Structures are given as structure tokens and as C-alpha cells.
């Protein structure tokens, strides 16, 4: 029996590499869509098929025929640098153009794949202690605007196929994600909470992220927005405490919010804002979380 085919667009990134490995281990035939095929072949040596892909070309459209799902992870990093107006436009364009191009390809196919499009919990904006689920309204601010446009673009494929908007939380992993940058002050013995401290951080272990992607691919009754987060969002104070404990470092040097905003500008919203997000859709569909305890997740990553 032939293996079911999966396409990952943006597979050379932190999540894409993990997801490709996971899908192959579970018996799928994975194709990497990438602007740089040579880089894709170098980083994803376990992937057999590599297709040159860009939003400006259409010679890859036929690769979608007979595919179970396409996962789109493409996009300029949100935390790549300070948010100048030019960089903000690059963040938007890189997401909308790639998503639009996949939607246009899907519209031409007789049997299109399911479309699993990355999004982010930035959709909810800064909401304090409000409990947020997939049905909560969109928030305000740059991140909310970006994710709303991103999801609206993906939703244009709904008349043709199943669409899932994967709203990714703050990803913790050993070789990427948010944790690597957050560890630096702790290693210098000046770690501690950032900003007011009570703001909620919807964290998720990278191993859960890749399992969540496979879960929504395989559970075809799931569609629409899905929060890819842990069911127990931590406050910044709790996160700082647990990280210090996991690293065996003090966690007492509080970084004032104004200082973060002075350094990062508008992008400081990513660490000073609060989003108490819960994964209602995953819970209702009986997804089995690998990590629900923050300290256990941190120890697993740091071991």
C-alpha cells in the first residue's frame, strides 16, 4: 500500500524540520516545499522529495495532486528584528503571499489536499486575564492584524477543501523557539520575570506542536481555528521561577516593561502582553498532551 503524501511548505525552519521527521516516523511520504532546494536537501536529508517553491511561480501546482495535506509554515520570523514599518510589511507579505498562492493552486485541483495553515495566538492581542478560546474575537495591535489577514487568506480555500488555522503558542524547544533567547540572562545569573509578571504566557513544548499538526491532519472532522497551546498557560512570574529552577539559576532580576519597550519597540508586545489561551478544540477531540507541566517540559528540553 503506497504511503500517504504530505507537503510541508517552509520545512527548513525550526518546526518544519521536527514535523518532517515526525511524519516520516509515522509512515508518511513527505515533500519539502522551499525557495532554496539545496538548503532543503542539506537540512532534511531524510526527506526524499524537494520542490522549488515560491508564491511567484506556479510550476509546483501539480505536486499537490494526490496529497493528503499541505502544511504551510512559511513566513518571515516575527521575532527576527525590531519592527520597523519596512519589516512589518515584510512579515505581512511573506505570510499572505505564500498563503494566497497555495489557495490559488488548491482552487485548480480536482482532489485538493487539506490545508493546514500556520497562524499564532497573537490573533487574540493583549487581553489580560480573559480566558480565550477558538471562538473568542480577534484582538487589536499589529500581531492581531497580521494573523487576522493570514487566516482570512487561508479561509478562501474553504469552498474547496478542509482548512485549519493552527494558532501557535510560545514554543519551547532545545534548538529554536523562544526558550533559547530567554535562557541567556539566566546563564549570566541575571534572570527573572519580564514586565509586570502577571501576564499569561500560552506555552507549548515543541514535541506537542508536531504531534498537534499530525493530529489535525489525521482527524478530518477538525477544521477552522485550533489553538496549539498547552492547557495550563503560565504567568510570566511562574515561568521565570520554573525556568530558574530548571537551570539551577536565580530568578530575581525583574526587567521593567519600559526597558523592554525601549529596546524592542512595538515588538515588546510579544513578551509584555497577556493572552490566557486554552486549547478547547484539541481537548474536545481528546488530544493527548505530552507535556502539561511547565517544569517537566523545561527539564525535558534542557536535559
Secondary structure, DSSP 8 states (H G I E B T S, - for coil): ----EEEEETTTSHHHHHHHHHHHHTT-EEEEEES-HHHHHHH-TT--EEEE--TT--TTGGGGTT-SEEEE-----TTSS---HHHHHHHHHHHHHHHHHHHHHHTT-SS--EEEEEEEGGGG-S-TT-EE-TTS----SHHHHHHHHHHHHHHTTTTTS-EEEEEE-EEEETTEESHHHHHHHHHTT----BTTS--EE-EEEHHHHHHHHHHHHH-TT--EEEEES-SS-EEHHHHHHHHHHHHT------B-HHHHHHHHGGGGHHHHS--EE--HHHHHTT---S---HHHHHHHHH-
